[in-house]
């Protein structure tokens, strides 16, 4: 298998796995896995990138159309992860008159799966372009 395809497949596979990992942890509730929410979308998008890495002649680098498809699908998945990270880092708005809600929200935080989605979403485009053979990028 070509090293570009291997790199993209590994990064996209990590994104698929990250879709099942915990994305958020909260007091009393515990961890919430990505697949219980937007992880379903990231799972499909990373699966598309993985499938595109495996299509065609595996001994050669990906064609330009396969590269574009992998970059777009994984980039969208990574964008979802980054959006969620930004959303949770900004805090969750709470009514100031409810002390119980304030305590509950203070304990809410992001978990490993969400970070891995963002990293895998960035890794696929980087690996796709960095490991491409110069003659295969004709767009």
C-alpha positions, -999 to 999 in steps of 0.1 A, spaced: 0 0 0 13 35 -9 25 55 22 0 83 15 -29 59 15 -16 42 46 -13 75 64 -47 87 54 -63 54 63 -46 54 98 -57 90 105 -92 84 92 -94 51 112 -84 71 144 -113 95 136 -137 66 133 -126 53 167 -128 88 182 -164 90 172 -172 62 197 -150 76 225 -162 99 253 -165 135 241 -179 152 272 -180 144 309 -204 159 334 -211 155 371 -237 128 380 -243 120 343 -208 107 336 -192 105 302 -212 111 270 -198 93 239 -196 110 206 -219 84 189 -247 96 211 -247 129 192 -227 145 164 -203 115 165 -227 98 141 -219 125 116 -181 123 122 -182 86 120 -197 87 85 -174 114 73 -142 96 86 -155 64 71 -158 81 37 -122 93 40 -111 58 50 -130 43 20 -115 68 -4 -80 59 8 -87 22 0 -102 28 -34 -83 22 -66 -47 11 -71 -34 9 -35 2 8 -47 -1 43 -62 -9 76 -44 -45 87 -44 -59 104 -75 -67 141 -72 -105 134 -69 -99 109 -41 -77 134 -24 -103 161 -26 -130 138 -13 -108 127 17 -98 162 25 -134 175 24 -149 147 44 -123 146 71 -120 184 72 -158 186 78 -155 160 106 -126 179 122 -145 211 119 -174 195 139 -148 186 166 -133 220 167 -167 236 168 -177 214 198 -144 222 215 -150 260 211 -186 256 223 -176 239 255 -146 261 262 -169 291 261 -190 276 289 -226 268 291 -250 297 298 -268 292 331 -295 311 351 -276 330 379 -304 324 403 -301 286 403 -270 276 423 -275 238 416 -273 245 378 -241 266 383 -224 237 402 -235 212 375 -222 233 346 -189 240 363 -180 203 362 -188 199 325 -157 194 303 -144 179 271 -129 144 269 -104 126 248 -126 116 219 -134 152 210 -97 161 209 -89 130 187 -117 140 163 -101 174 159 -66 160 155 -77 133 130 -97 159 110 -65 180 106 -42 150 101 -60 136 71 -57 168 49 -21 173 60 -11 137 52 -30 137 20 -12 167 6 22 161 23 25 125 10 11 131 -24 33 125 -54 38 156 -74 23 142 -106 -9 131 -89 -19 166 -78 -32 181 -110 -59 204 -97 
